[in-house]
Amino acid sequence: MCVGSECGRPDFSRRGFLTAATAVGASLLGPVRFASADEGQSRTQVITGHFEPGTPDFVYLPVEVPPGVARFSAVYGYAKPDVPPGTPGNSCDIGVFDARGTGLGGAGFRGWSGGFRDRFEISRTEATPGYLPGEVMPGTWHIVLGPYTIAPEGMDYRVEVTLTYGPPGAGYRPHYPPEKARGRGRDWYRGDCHLHTVYSDGKRLPAEVAAGAREAKLDFITSTDHNTSSSHGVWGDFAGDDLLIMLGEEVTTRNGHWLALGVRPGQFVDWRYRSRDDALPRYQREVHGAGGLCVAAHPYCPWVACNFKFGYRDFDAVEVWNGPWTWDDEATVAEWDGMLAAAARGESRWLPAMGNSDAHNPGNVIGLPQNVVFADNLSRDAILRGLKAGRSWIAESSEVVLSFVATGPRGQSAGIGERLAVDNGDKVAVRLEVAGVPGGTVRLITDEGQILQTSLPASGTGTVTWLTTPDVSAYARAEVRHPSADGSAGAPALSPGFNFGAMAALTNPIFFGHP
């Protein structure tokens, strides 16, 4: 083993080694060089250094890999000093790019584990979850350090790089899931489009996620591990005629997260930019070019770098409900409702709502909530079309059933996400049928605000009808809430006169009138 200056080169311990790098908001350290070695031997170098507050988002450590390397390995760590209450402590992510380069969106991406793991290995045959197996080609690789937050006194870090020499081994063979399952023809399908596994920061194996989806009676799911496509090649083992598995990524930037849904197998969506860098549109175009959707994720998430700062231009939907109902979901729904009113005024296009579990761990319920999508069949393309069109509603579980339809005076009708083509003076009848929410509160909401509130019986099953005209209401949407008399079934009532708690179901709108 060769460590630091014992290898004939000094440890990295000064920020003077930082120079401009190719990626947005990045810096470059001096290179780590390895000599050739005999088959079966390993060589290790240890690099230490210090980051001050204000260090760029990503710092690249070049590693010069000679020919004949079979395995690339790294272990890292950093100091975690105590900080005053309310002050972020040290947190540092890690990933790697191979000799094809670090350019934004380039082919060199080989893996990312954020702060979830302190080590990784890559060979032609296999790789640590989060990383891509494949050739360990000679050339300059780059370990990426992402100092997420830095304590006031700075961050001391240590990276140990090991190269193992030998024959390359057998090539990895991915098994991608099919893009269509059996389905029921033209029908409503239930699915969760925001799920994590051990391939990023989740604690479930893909097999456990698939089993949880089946237990929740879902028809489809989307794999969305953070900043990596590394799980794509394993999902084929767990799909089936009864479960469509779509591929995706949660693109986790420093200014918020977004979901790339329905991407191509192995497609890498870059995350190394902020909202002010004007890099996002490139990746939205790439996802759309693959036939996928771009969804703003949990916009009011309170955590560092999680709050959504990009705006909603060229997004296909917004995740208004993320996991168990909390105050940030309430805030997102309120903002989304304002966006609907702006769309009704012709100021913008309307953006459909989605709800997903964002389940990471065994304690997180897969399918809480879930999207109920009207689609021609159970296929990737059909489900994505339904979501993009807003032909969907959100339920907390498969136990909640809902129908929401509007009819006009000449027998014309429209459902969720559609427009009822009626004249301004025409009467519109709105009908909502609900089951599965005992004692729940039903709310009908238009561009005027809430126009009807009523309670469901103890059975949880009921029907609500309401009349309006396009002159009065540009659209209507429905919410079904749990009761909140004692707070046990949801959040306390939001204000006097509004006796409702946590969300049980929420629909996209039905629009009234001619475009």
ABEGO torsion letter per residue (X at the ends): XBBEAAAGBBBBABAAABBBBABBGBBBBBBBBBBBBBBGBBBBBBBBBBBBBGBBABBBBBBBBBBGBABBBBBBBBBBBBBBBGBBBBBBBBBBBBAAEABBGBAABAEBAEAABABBBBBAABBBBGBBBEBBBBEBBBBBBBBABBBAAEBBBBBBBBBBBEBAEBBBBBBBBBABBAEAEBBBBBBBABBBBAABABABBAAAAAAAAAAAGBABBBBBBBGBAAAAAAAAAABBAABBBBBBBBBBBAAEBBBBBGBBBGBBBBABBBAAAGAAAAAAAAAAAAGBBBBBBGAABABBGABBAAEABGBABBBABBEBBBAAAAAAAAAAAAAAAAAAAGABBBBBBBBBAGBABAABBBGOBBBBBBBABBBAAAAAAAAAAGBBBBBABAABBBBBBBBBAAGBBBBBGBBBBBBAABBBBBBBBBBGBBGBBBBBBBAAEBABBBBBBAAGBBBBBBBBBAAABABBBBBBBBBAAAGAAEBBBABBGBBBBBBABBBBBBBBEBX
